[in-house]
Amino acid sequence: MIQRIFFTVALAFLAFSCDTLSKLVTSVYSEPTEAEIGSGLKEALEVGIGKGSDVLSQVDGYFKSPYKILLPEEARKITNKLKNIPGFSDLENVILEKINRGAEDAAKQAKPIFVNAIRAITFSDVLNILMGSQDAATQFLQRGTNDQLYTTFSPVINTSLDKFEARKIWSDAVKVYNKIPLIDKANPDLGDYVTREALKGMFAMVAKEEQNIRTNVSARGSELLRKVFAKQDKK
């Protein structure tokens, strides 16, 4: 009698285990729908901006990284001209650090701005994006939201630059420069340039994580990511 009960329980457990395993295999390896692919791509982008924002918002996240914001050529002409003027001898190094500190500070607020943009986008062809290049989703995001992100992120950048007095220092330098005879007048607005360069760094970090998710199975931290990017693995 006891053996019969044990045998019945064992069969029931085996049937349950097989059913559970079958469902798990089906959920992971069945073809994702277009809606699931779209959601999976957005999740990958959100993971990317989350990690990117965390890294770039650290001290030296921009300043001592591949995403360091350098001065444009026009600005370097100004710093070179002013080297021999008292108070501006170390202008290039001072302004370089301050604009990068401003970008790092602004990066703390980048995540919700990017996430809102990511959740609002509609992919035009999710399958081609999934099966495309290793940063295809990031490229689509950048093409579709860059202007919107610039508008939203620019005031954040300017506030952060002002926290480190970067814009004031640069404006004072440009005013002195513009008094030099026979030179082309320079634009003292630093915010536009830093905003665009800071966004480039953000998008680069998102692309880096998208590539990681595409090529590294262990980076797919949810069932949805595993299911969606398993299809890409087969191409």
C-alpha positions, -999 to +999 in steps of 0.1 A: +000+000+000+028+024+010+047+015-022+016+023-043+012+057-027+049+065-032+047+054-068+016+076-074+033+106-057+064+101-078+044+099-110+025+131-101+058+149-093+074+137-125+044+149-145+045+183-128+083+187-133+080+177-170+051+202-175+070+230-157+102+223-177+082+222-209+066+256-202+101+270-193+116+257-225+087+270-245+088+304-229+125+308-236+128+292-270+095+299-287+095+327-313+089+361-297+061+382-310+067+417-325+053+432-293+078+412-272+107+421-295+098+458-291+095+455-253+128+435-252+147+462-272+134+489-250+144+469-219+179+465-233+181+503-239+169+510-204+195+487-189+221+506-210+211+541-199+209+529-163+244+516-163+256+545-184+242+571-161+256+554-131+291+553-146+292+587-162+278+604-131+308+593-110+337+616-103+359+613-135+330+594-152+336+618-182+368+635-173+390+604-171+372+581-195+370+575-233+340+599-232+359+629-219+346+661-234+374+680-252+374+716-262+364+722-298+391+736-322+376+771-320+379+771-282+415+759-283+423+789-305+410+811-277+429+793-249+461+795-269+457+832-275+450+840-239+479+819-224+501+850-219+473+871-203+473+872-165+445+851-151+441+829-182+474+810-183+459+777-174+425+784-189+423+752-211+429+728-182+406+747-159+377+748-184+382+712-195+378+699-159+349+722-152+328+712-183+334+675-176+324+680-139+293+697-152+285+668-175+291+643-147+267+662-124+241+664-151+244+626-158+228+620-124+195+633-139+199+617-173+183+583-166+147+594-162+150+617-193+163+589-214+138+563-200+109+585-208+122+589-244+128+551-247+093+542-235+077+567-259+094+555-291+077+532-316+101+509-335+094+510-372+106+475-379+115+456-348+127+424-365+152+443-387+165+462-356+168+430-336+186+412-364+206+443-374+240+457-362+251+454-326+239+489-318+209+490-341+184+498-313+207+526-300+210+541-335+172+541-338+168+557-304+194+584-313+178+592-346+143+594-332+150+612-299+182+632-301+165+666-306+140+659-279+167+648-255+188+678-264+159+701-255+152+683-222+189+678-212+202+712-221+188+731-191+202+703-169+236+707-184+236+745-180+226+743-144+254+719-137+279+740-156+269+770-136+274+750-104+311+748-113+311+783-128+322+769-162+300+791-183+311+823-163+348+815-166+344+808-203+323+839-210+348+861-192+376+845-213+357+850-246+350+886-238+387+893-233+395+873-265+369+893-285+387+925-277+418+914-295+421+933-328+417+915-361+403+883-348+370+865-356+346+870-328+338+839-307+305+827-293+306+826-255+278+800-252+294+768-239+261+750-230+252+739-265+285+722-272+287+705-238+251+692-241+258+676-275+290+661-263+275+648-231+247+632-251+272+615-274+288+599-243+254+587-230+245+571-264+279+555-265+273+539-231+239+527-242+254+512-274+281+495-253+255+477-231+233+468-261+263+451-276+269+433-243+234+420-242+235+409-278+268+390-274+268+379-238+239+356-227+247+361-190+240+399-195+203+391-203+189+396-169+153+389-176+132+361-192+121+387-219+157+396-228+167+360-230+137+351-252+141+381-275+178+380-280+178+342-284+162+348-318+190+371-327+216+344-318+202+322-346+210+346-374 
